[in-house]
Amino acid sequence: MKEKRIAVTGGKGFLGTHLIRNLEGKGYKNVAVADLPDYNLTSKTDIVRMYEDLAPDIVIHLAARVGGIGFNQENPATLFYDNLMMGVQLIHEGYLRSIEKFVAIGTICAYPKFTPVPFKEADLWNGYPEETNAPYGLAKKMMLVQSQSYRRQYGFNSIFLLPVNLYGPGDNFDPRSSHVIPALIKKCVDAKRAGAEEVVVWGTGRATREFFYVEDAAEAIVLAMERYNESEPMNIGAGFEISIRDLTELIVELTGYEGKILWDESKPDGQPRRMLDTHMALRKIGFKAKTDFREGLQKTIEWYESRRSG
């Protein structure tokens, strides 16, 4: 399998860079990146050209238009269109070329708003996603429908993975589109350096989340590429839950910020609770997350501080 030609869409991104490092570390010799500016994967013309240029045996589709709650509220149409167009055309063109395997990376945002915790794969269709996430989550979820349909009708080997919220070195720290961990790290580190007396955090702090260290996520995806060949969606995550308030207190401690935290309860919390049941991944591919959350946060903070100093 190490000789297979693997194309990683979004390979220049946060998860993509870690995934490519993992693949190369395992001895995969023919790993190519399909990403902007070389390929606009919302364009059929560029997708066809990508398949012709790279001639992949396996496609791992990480590319996504994504952001935090504020970005989601401002760009629902863009999130729906771009993510839907990428997924549906990449799978279809891959099928037309008889590629050996398509690894579709979905999102925890595809789950219903009030999914029982921990989220089980069998609950994926039992309700509508949280409103601010729905356009993104449903567009990615259509890859599961397509994946299962193409397997049933054509025997096309496509799998669908559901990662929980990622974090780690190399994350997106742009305040216009970042997720909660990089947003909080940036706020606390920048406030500490500026001597600011307070930091404002969105919501009530009562919502809970599960966070998945990016290197663990890369390992799970490679294992699934190697070992999983079934239609059913599969969660990949760390299998724990923490409130946004407790997360904020931990980041305040680790960054050494000594000012006040103000909660802006006029802003949305997003999904009320989030935690995955990860038993299927352990059973099917032998994956269990290894990185301690506090250790992962410390590495992420150090990465941001080093880049900010530079």
N, C-alpha and C positions, 0 to 999 in steps of 0.2 A: 504493500500500500504506500510505502514511502516514495515510490516512483510516480504516483498519481499527480496529475496537474491539478492544482487547487487554486481557484480564484476566490479571493475574499473581497466582497463588496464592502465599502466603507473601511478598507484596510488602513487608511491613514488616520482614522479616528481613534477615540479613547480606547474602546474595547479592541478595535482592529489591530492596533500596534502591539498590544499584549498578546493577542491571539497569534499573530504572525511570529512573534518571538517564541511562543510556546511550540508552534509547529516546527520551526527551524531547530529549536533545541531538542526536539524528538527525532530529528533526522529527515524531515520532509524536505525534498530537494527542489521541488518545482512549485513554489508558492508565489502567486502573482496578486497584485493589488488592482482592484477595479474601483476607482474613486474619482471625485472631482480633482483637478479640472479635466482630466483625460476623458472621463465618461460621465455624462449626465444621465443617471439611471432612471430618470422619469421619461426619457426619450427612447422610443423604440429603435430609432436609427442608431443611437449610441449603444444600446443593449446588443443589437445585432452585431455591431462592430466589435464590441467587447468579446462576444463569443467567437467571432472570427479571428481576432487578434490573439486571444489567450488560449483558445481551444481547451477549456477545462474539462477534466473528468468529473470533478466535484466543485460545486459552488456553495460557499458559506455566505449567506446573505445577512450581513450586519447593518448595511447602510440604512439610515433612517433620518427623517426630519423629526427632531424631538426637542423638548424643552420642559421647563418647570410649569407650575400652575399659571403664573402670569403670562408666559409665552403661549400656553395652550388656550387661554381665554382670548388672547388677541389674534390668534392665527388658526382657528378651527378648520377653515376651508383648505388652507395650505397644507396643514397636517394630514387631513383626510386624503386630498388628491395626490400629493407627492408620495406618501407611503403606499397607497393603493396601487398607483401606477408602477412603482418600482417592483412591488411583489408580484403582481399579476403578470407582468410582461417578462420578468426574469424567469419565473417558473415555466411559462408557456414556451418561451424560446429555448429554454433548457430541455424541455420535453421534445420539441421539434428536432433537436440535435442529439437526442438519445444520450444525454449525459448520464453518468452512473448514479449520481446522488445529488440531491439539493437539500441543504440544511437551512431551514427558515428560522430566523430568530424573531420570535414574537415579543410580547410584553405583558407584564403583570397588569397593565392598564386595560387589558382585554377582559378581565374578570368583572362580574357584576359588582355594583356598588356595595351591596350588603351580603357578600359571600361569607358563609360561616368560616371562622378562623380555626385551624389553618386552612388555607385555600387548597382544595383538592381538584385535580384535573377534571373529575366528573361533574363539578359544579360550574364549569366554564360557561354554560349556556343558560344558567338559571336566573337570568335577569339582565338588566341594562347596566352598562358601565357607569362609573361616577361621571357626572356631566362634563366637568372640565377636561376629563381624559378621553371621553367617548369617541370623538372623531379620529384621534390617533389610535386608540385601542381597537376600534372596530376595523379600521383600515388594515392593521396588522393581523387581526383575527381572520380576515378573509384569506390570508395565506393558508390557514389551517383548512378552511373549506376547500380551497383549490387543491391543496396537497392531498387531501383525502379523496377528492373527486378524481384527480389524475391517477392516483394509485389504483382506485377501483376500476376506472375505465381503461387505462392504458398500461397499468403495471409500473408506473413511474415511481421511482424510489425517492420520496421526499419526506422529510421529518420536520416536526414543528416543536421548538423549545420555548419555554416561558421563563425567562430570567426575571428575578426580582430587581429592585433598584440597585444599580451598580455604584461603586465609589472606588477611589484609589488614586495613586499618582497618575498625572496626565489627564485628570477629569476636566470638564468644562467649567471654568470659573468666571465666565462672562455673566454679569448680574442680570442681563436681559433674558437669558435662556438657561441658566444653570439650575440644577436640581438642589435639593435641600442641603446635603452635606457640603458641597463646595460653596454654596451661598453662605452658609453659617460660618465656615472656616474663613472665607474672605472677609465677612463682616467683622468677626472677632479679631483677626490678625491686623486688618487695616485700622480698626478702632483703637487697638492697643498701641500701634505705632503712632497714630495721630493724637493720642491722649484723649480720645472721645469718652464722654461720661456715660453714654448709653448707646445701646444697639436695639433696633426695632426688628422684631421677628413676626412673620405673618401667622395669623390664626390664634387658636386657643392653647396650642401645645398638647392637646389631649389626643389627637390622632396618633396612630401608631404606624410604624413602618418596619420592614425588614431590609437589611442592607447586605450586599454581596460584594466581597472584595474582587476587584477586576481580574486579578491573576487566578483566583479560584474559578471565576466565570469562564475564562479562557480554557482552563483545564477541563471543565465540564463539557464545553462545546467540542473539544477535540475528542474526548471519550465518546460522546454521542455520535460524532462523525464516524468513528472507528467501529462502534459496537451496536448502535441502535438503528433498526430498520423497520419500524412499525408506524402505523397511521396515527395512533393515539398521541395527543399532545403530552409533553413531559415538562414538569416544573424543574428548574434548576435554581438553587438558592442556598442560604445558610441555615434556614429553619429556626430563626429567633425573631422576637418582636420587641421594639423599644418605642416609647412615646417620644414625640418631637420635643416635649419639655425636657425629658431626661437626656435626650441626644444633645440638646442645646447646652445643658449643664455640663455634660461631658466635654463638649468642644470648648466651652469657656474654661474649664479646668486645664485641658491639654494645651490650649493656646496661651494660658496665663493672663487672659483678659480679666480686669478687675472692676469694670464698670457695671452699670445696671442693664438688665434685659427688660425691654418693654414689649408686651404682646399686643399686636394690632388685631383685635378680634373682629374688626370690620372686614378683614381679608379671609378668604376661604381656607378651610383645613384640607380640602381634597377628600380622597377616600378615607372613611372613618378608621378602618383598621386594615393592616396588610401583613400577612405572614403566610408563607407557602408550606404545604405538606411536601416534603422532599423524599418520601419513601420510595417512590417509583424510580427516581434517579439512582438511589442506592442499590435497588434491586436489579434494575435493568443494565446499568453501566458501571456500577461499583463506585459512584461518586459521592463523596462527602466533603463539604467545605472544611478547610483546615485553618484559615487565618483568624486569629483572635480579633474581635471587633476593636478593642482599644488599641491593639498593635497596628491594625490597618488604618485607623484614624490618625495615629501618630505619624505613620509613614506618609499619609496624604498631606497632613499639615506641614511636615518637613519639606515635602516636594513643593508646595505652594510658597512657603517662606523662602526657599532657595531661588525660585524663579522670580519672586518679587524683589529679592535683594539684587538679582542679576539685572 
